[in-house]
C-alpha cells in the first residue's frame, strides 16, 4: 500500500495530459529546459563572487540614477 506501481504512475500521467493538454506540457518542458540551459551557461562564465557583486552594484547605481528626479526648489515671494 505504501508504494505505487508503474500502472499507478501511467494513470496519473494520463490524467495530467488530459487536464493540461499536450501543448501546454510541451511549452512547460521547453521553458524548463531553457532555464536549466541558462543556469548551466551562467555557471560556465566563471565570474567570481566579487566581480559579480561589483557588476550588481554598478547596475543598481545606474538604475537609481534613472529614477532620481532632479527638481529646483524656488521660494515663494
Secondary structure as the mmCIF struct_conf table of DSSP 4:
data_model
#
loop_
_struct_conf.conf_type_id
_struct_conf.id
_struct_conf.beg_label_comp_id
_struct_conf.beg_label_asym_id
_struct_conf.beg_label_seq_id
_struct_conf.end_label_comp_id
_struct_conf.end_label_asym_id
_struct_conf.end_label_seq_id
BEND BEND1 UNK A 3 UNK A 3
HELX_RH_AL_P HELX_RH_AL_P1 UNK A 6 UNK A 20
HELX_RH_AL_P HELX_RH_AL_P2 UNK A 22 UNK A 44
TURN_TY1_P TURN_TY1_P1 UNK A 45 UNK A 45
HELX_RH_AL_P HELX_RH_AL_P3 UNK A 49 UNK A 67
#
